Amino acid sequence: MKLSKFDFELPKELLAEYPAENRDESRLMVVNRKTGTIEHKHFKDLIEYFDEGDLMLLNNTKVFPARLMGEKEKTGAKIEVFLLRELNSEHRLWDVLVDPARKIRIGNKLFFDDDDTLVAEVIDNTTSRGRTLRFLFDGDHESFISKLKELGQTPLPKYIKREATPEDAERYQTIYAKHEGAVAAPTAGLHFSKHLMKKMEIKGIEFAELTLHVGLGTFNPVEVEDLSKHKMDSEQIIIDQLVADKVNQTHADGKKVIAVGTTVMRAVESSVSANKLLHPCDKWTHKFIFPPYEFSVADAMITNFHTPKSTLLMMTAAFAGYDLIMKAYKEAVKEQYRFFSYGDAMLII
């Protein structure tokens, strides 16, 4: 499968700058793989498609306020630092992205607040924009993390040009987020409201949670035409024994498992056996799913509308079928669905 097959015209105005007023009132396109039909609904209509005993599998990762604004020593140049992952808590070493990168070299120091309580020194270049920073802070690890949260901003996707607001701190987070570690939200889950989840529970629809800490690698552009040559960045996944048992029992009972988002799909497909049983795990995955691919766990999938040539679109096409998903995307553009992180949702059944 070639990269160019996933290109399409996406008008800029369809990239959602703000979330829907109410989480569950986003639009929902329902794509049926068996019949090839497309329906136009609202997210709260999701309840109509599932029954007692069906299982919604959620990603409970929590977004860390990973965007810091610093000033370069001596010049005072404004530098954006995007925290990717902590490498060593004792020495406060972090993998980060910096922008503009050309100004940041090994040995440079960055200052993040007026009284210089948080300073970082660049100790390594990792990629063209990647750096390793050693943070200098007078306090224990808990105080240090609190300081990062105090100074950090909600890491909205780059296509959103406006400043993050206090509302974003709540809305760019699922209502069931628990375990901090993501630099981007698992956006399919942003549409769930407490009211909708309660109605689903009353109907007998069940929920289970796993964790995949979303990294920026998910959004890295694919730069090779032959998809088999693309390498995904690794992301941490945690699936406990109770969740694995619940998923396997749901299938044994003849009920459906619904993957809420590409992150859930990637997690379960990274920890499944040849006989299609889900196993518990705590590991890193660099699995890249694109057509053709045989899925082992999910019977249905909820996802947002993704950008052209993205790995997220490729996974969605692998699940729904390439021709059907490209037809659905053409319809989405025509019907002016809202795309990407704060956009509308698609249910593939």
Secondary structure, 3 states (H helix, E strand, C coil): CEHHHHCCCCCHHHECCCCCCCHHHCEEEEECCCCCCEEEEEHHHHHHHCCCCCEEEEECEEECCCEEEEEECCCCCEEEEEEEEEEECCCCEEEEEEECHHHCCCCCEEECCCCCCCEEEEEEECCCCEEEEEEECCCCHHHHHHHHHHHCECCCCCCCCCCCCHHHHHHCCCCCCCEEEECCCCHHHHHCCHHHHHHHHHHCCEEEEEEECCCHHHHCCCCCCEHHHCCCCCEEEEECHHHHHHHHHHHHCCCCEEEECHHHHHHHHCCECCCCCECCEEEEECCCCCCCCCCCCCCEEEEECCCCCCHHHHHHHHHHCHHHHHHHHHHHHHCCCCECCCCCEEEEC
